Amino acid sequence: MNRVHDMGGRIGDGPVPEVDAQDMFHRDWEKRAMAMTLATGALGKWNIDASRHARELLGPEDYRKFSYY
């Protein structure tokens, strides 16, 4: 696959930079988004497959403008 959603594995995009764990969140809402993801996963309401499917439904233009969270 060589779609926009597979940016980490695409040829020619260069290495993925390492991020220090302390710099993982850039805004407070990102911490809350991660907490909600973990909580819904623990309740069995969300999983990694649903998360990936939701991201892959985004068009390339939208995918590129959103942050990780």
Number of C-alpha atoms within 10 A of each C-alpha: 7 10 10 16 18 10 14 12 15 14 9 7 9 10 10 9 6 6 9 7 7 7 7 10 15 10 8 8 11 15 14 13 12 13 12 13 17 15 13 13 13 11 9 9 11 15 14 10 9 11 11 11 10 10 13 15 11 13 11 12 9 10 15 13 8 8 8 8 11
